[in-house]
Amino acid sequence: MINVREVTKRFGIGASAVTALETVSLDVPEGSFFTLLGPSGCGKTTLLRLIAGFELPSEGEIALDGQEIGHLPPHKRPVNTVFQNYALFPHMTVARNIGFGLEMLNRPKAEIAAAIDDMLNLVQMGEFASRRVDQLSGGQQQRVALARALAPRPKVLLLDEPLSALDLKLRKGMQSELKRLQSETGITFVFVTHDQGEALAMSDQIAVMSAGRVQQVGTPQQIYTAPQSRFVADFIGDTNIVAADLLGYDGAQARISFFGGEPVLANAASDGLPPGVVYVALRPETLTVCAASNAAAVLRGTVLDSSYFGAGSQMRVRLQNGTEIQVQVAEPSPAGSEIGLIPETSMLHVLAD
């Protein structure tokens, strides 16, 4: 549905210009829930605004449904945007807010009335049709904003951190609601967030961004279990990043050794890395604790402390070289204990950078 090709965006001119996006390329599949994920200032909102037409690229092209749209103003593009502050009209009723965009498009009154009814049912707000939006809760206002944006049936709905103003419990509920709306309408959603849990829970695909570049694109499972770079591994969830020696390759897998120990096989983001020191990602939940004397132990260390988080405990462990890592367990070992660790080798990933 959306093709972004070698897009660069600079603000300002000459030596004082700031590059917000640099040679970004990605494809958004039709009918998908696609998320742009990254920290503040990474360029994700700038990319969203380029798709919407609120900004123009300095270089590169953006196509929507096969048509190059760089020359089209925002109102000529088959997209709608839901903003962080919702931008509703407080003096209007819920129904009038939902129908406003259709009125501006000069749609027939019967069509507008039918669309309002459809949208009220879709967002489960039928009983609030005649209520003013300034009399609604934050979650209800968010549903009205979604209904208004969906009413003209755009090909793409752009969502700029629309859940950030909601409290945690309501935000969790709205995540399911957004995914349901996308599934029921079949409209392509492009969602911007800095919240990793939000992205993992809702998305069909995620583009992880940093410093104006796309670091990795993949399904939530691919992004979480097979990070390609140190940034992605560190940004998505809890990750331990440990130095190891790359000894060579066995087919698509890398042979590595931690601190001179027995070689183990790990997944490699790139088979072009030369032998030497590399960094390996290990998720805390993929490490099994054993006795320090166990010959199967790939890593050994000392338990520093532990913290309880409900479903289990997280131990802080200092390895032989002084690196501190996190290990997720059902029952923690006492502080000061010497332990061995056996990683799930399918979850070991040598990082490309």
Buried (B, 14 or more C-beta within 10 A) or exposed (E): BBBBBEBBBBEEEEEEEEBBBBBBEBBBEEBBBBBBBBEEBBBBBBBBBBBBBBBEBBEBBBBBEEEEBEEBEBEEBBBBBBBBEBEBBEEBBBBBBBBBBBEEEEBEEEEBEEBBBBBBEBBEBEEBBEBBBEEBEBBBBBBBBBBBBBBBBBBBBBBBBBBBBBEEEBBBEBBEBBBEBBEEBEBBBBBBBBBBEBBBBBBBBBBBBBBBBBBBBBBBEBBBBBBBBBBBBBBBBEBBBBBBBBEEBEEEBBBBBBBEBEBBBBBBBEEEBEEEEBBBBBBBBBBBBBEBEBEEBBBBBBBEEBEEEEEBBBBBBEBEEEBEBBBBBEEBBEEEBEBBBBBEEEBBBBBBE
